[in-house]
Amino acid sequence: MLKEINEATEYLKKHGVDHPEIGVILGTGLGNLFVKEIKNPIEINYNSIPHFPVSTVEFHKGKLIYGEIKGKKVLAMQGRFHYYEGYSMQKITLPVRVMKMLGIKSLLISNAAGNMNLKWKKGQLMLIDDHINLQPDNPLRGENFEVLGPRFPDMSEPYSKKINKLLLKIAKEKKIKLNQGVYVAVMGPNLETRAEYRFLHQIGADAVGMSTVPEVLVANHMGLPCCAISVLTDDCDPDNLKPAVISEIIETAGKAEAKLTQLYVSLIGKL
């Protein structure tokens, strides 16, 4: 794994990625507006980077974009990888390790998620305060390399309280509704049954998705402060459950993208 990380890191350095300060992972249906905020962008397709997986989901573009926002050097992933695509956990989190080796000091994550909190509505945003991991594998399983992080990383603060506090302040200033809640990660790719939604909500989850937690585990392993915001793209009320339409989920994410972009662009200026 170290060889793969180092080779990908060196490739990106040779192609203009110079000491990025902030890493960003743009999730399902998100990214176009944020990418437009990046000044002097350098775009690098995933399939040209040594050892990088390739996005197989049609609405994930599959490129790294390096440039500046608010005077900060930013490296953004336009499209992420999921365990359900068939890659190993180590492979889907390789980009996080590479970004950290390149120099990032903070990681901002976004995703689309199903809303299980009936007090909220689809189209709203949820700042992830904590998570529940129900995925069947872990990117930290296997041989541990001390140069990357400890064998048993602490998870008492998986999402930076400092960054979350900043985001809540920015949201209040911009009059953007930003809920706080617990995200549960499942494997997918199927959506959940009514019984599964009941179970997930009863164990304390407000939103459900198929990503983010592996990246957060690796970020914590490497001592990288991170935050994550979910766009709540569909309501998952088990007593009134309607068939999910993926095109509508993407559309809902797109409508919320402007708010998410405002939050993250403002945050970058304050980090």
N, C-alpha and C positions, 0 to 999 in steps of 0.2 A: 504493500500500500504506500509506503514512504516513497518508493521509486516513482510510482504513478503521480503522487502529489507533486513531487519535485519537478518532474518532466513537464507537467501541465503548467506549473508555476513559471518555469523558465520560458516556456513557449509564449505565455502571455506577456511576460516582461519584454521579450524580444519584439513583440507586436504592439508595443506602445502603452501597455498598462503599467503606470508608474506610481507606486505607493498609494493606492486608493485608501481613503479614510473610512468610507462607509459602504457596506454591502447591502444590496436590496434584492429580495426575491419576490417577483411579481407573479401572482397566482392566476387561477382560471378566470378568463374574461377581463383581466386587469392588465394595465401596463402601457397602453397606447398614449394616454394623456401624460403619464409620468415620464415616459421616454422623451416626449416632446420638450420637457423641461430641461433635459440634459444638454449642456452647451459643449460645442466642439466634440461631438461623439465619435468614438471609434467602435465599430461594430465587428464582432468576431463570431462566426457561426460555431455552434457546439461541435458540429461534425469535423471541424478543422483543428480542434484542440485535442492533443494527445490524451487518451484514456477517458475523455468525457463521454457520458452516455448521450443519446439523442432523444429529444422529445418525440413520443409517438402519439401524443394527444393532439388532435387537429387544431385546437384553439390555444396551443402553447407554441410560440414562434420559434424558440430554439436558438437564441443568440445572447451573447454577453455584450453589454454596452457600457463603455467607459467614457467618462467625461466629467463635467463640473455642474453642480447645483449649489447656488448660494455661496460660491467660492470654495466649496468642499469637493474633493475628488471622490467620485461615486463610481461603483462598479455594480451594474444591475443585471440580474438574470431575467430575461424576458422569456418566461417559460421555465417550469421546473420539472422534476422527475418524480414519479410515484412508484411505490412498491408494487402496485398492481400491474405495472407495465412489464414486470418480469425481471427487473434489475435487482441486485442485492442491495441491502440497506447501506452497505459501505459504498457502493457505486452511486446511489442517488444522493448521498451526502458528500461525495468527493468535492463538488464545487464549493461547499462551505469551508472545507479544510484548505482548499486552494486560495480562496479569498482571504482567509486568515493569514496564510503564509505570505500573501502579497502585501499585507499590512493593514487590513481593515481593523478598526477599533470598535465598531458597532455594526449590528446586523438588523435590518428592518425586513419583516416578512409580511406578506399578505396572502389571503386565501379566500375562496368561496366556500361557504358552509351552510348546512341546513339548520334552521332555527327551531329549537325545541322549547324556548321560553315563551309562553303564550302572552306575556306582557309586552313582548316586542313584536315588530312587524318585519316582513321581508323588505329588503332594500336598505335597512339600517346597518350600522357598523357595530362590531363588538371588539373591544380591546381585550385580548386574552390575558387574564389575570393568573390563570393556572391551567393545567391540563390533566387529562386521564389518558394513559396510553394503553389501547387495546389491540395494537398491531402485533402480529405474531412473531416478529423478530426485532432486533435492536442493533443499530449501527455500531454499538460499542462491544458487541459480542465478539469473542475471539481474542487473538493476541493483542495486548495493549502496548503501545509505544509511548514511553514516558515523555519523549520529546513533544508529543502532541497533547498529553494530558494524563491525569491520574487514573488508576485502575477503577476506583470507585468515586466518580464525581458526585458532588453534593447537588441536590435539586431542591433546596429549600427556597430558592429564588430563581426559578427557571427563566422568568421574564423580568427584566431590570425594573425595579421599583422607581428608580430615578428617571428612566426614559418614559415609563408609563405615566408618571406624575406630570412630566412635560407635555405628553400627548393630551392628557385630560385638560390641562391649562389651555393649550392651543385650541382644542375643540370648543371650550367655553368661550374663548375670545372670538372664534369664528362662527359661533352659534351652530355648531355641528353636533347632532346628537351622537354621543359615543357611549354605548352601553359597555359594562364590564362583566365578564363572565368566564366560565370554564369551557374549554374546548376538549372534545373527546376525539381521538384519532382511531379510525378503523381501517381495515385493509382495503375494502372495495374489491372490484369496481362497482358491484351492485349497490343500489341504495338500500335503505333499511326497511324492515317489515314494521307493522304497527306495534307488535310485541317488543321488537328491538328498540324502537323509539321510546316506548314506556320505560323499558329497562334502563336505557342510557340516561334519561331524564331523572329517574329515581336514584341513580348512583351519583347525581350531582352535576351532570353536564347541561350546559345551555345551548351548545352548538356542536354539530358533528361534521367531520370531514375526513379526508383520506391523505392528508399531507401534514406538513409543518412540524409535527413532533420529532421526527427523525433529525431534521435540521437543527431544532432547538437542543436536542440531546447532544449533538456534535458541537454546537456553539458553546454549551456549558462545559463540555469536556475540555475545550480549548481555552476556557476563560474569556469567552467573547460575549459581552453584554448584548442582549437582543430584545426585541419586542415583536409582537404580531397582532395584526388586525384582520378579523374575518368580516367579509361582506356577507350578510345573511340573505341568501338568494332564494330560499323557499321555506315555507312554513311546514313544519313536521309535527302536526297535531294528530296523534294516533286515532282520535275519535272522529276526525274529519279529514282523513288523509286522501289526497287526490294524486293520481299518477303524475310523477315528475316529468316535466318536458325540458330536456337539456337546453334547447334553444332559448327557452324562457329564462332558465337559470343564467345563461350567458348574457342575455339582454338585461336582466336585473343587475348583474355585476357591472355591466357597462354603465348603467344609469348612476350607480353609486361611485363610480370611478373618480369623478371630479372631486367628491368630498375626501376620498382616501388620498388622492394626489395632493390636495391642499394641506392635509395633515402631515404627510410625510415630507413634502417640500419645506414646510415651515419648520418641522422638527430638524431636518438636516441643517438648516441655518442656525439652530441653537445648540447642536451637538459639538 
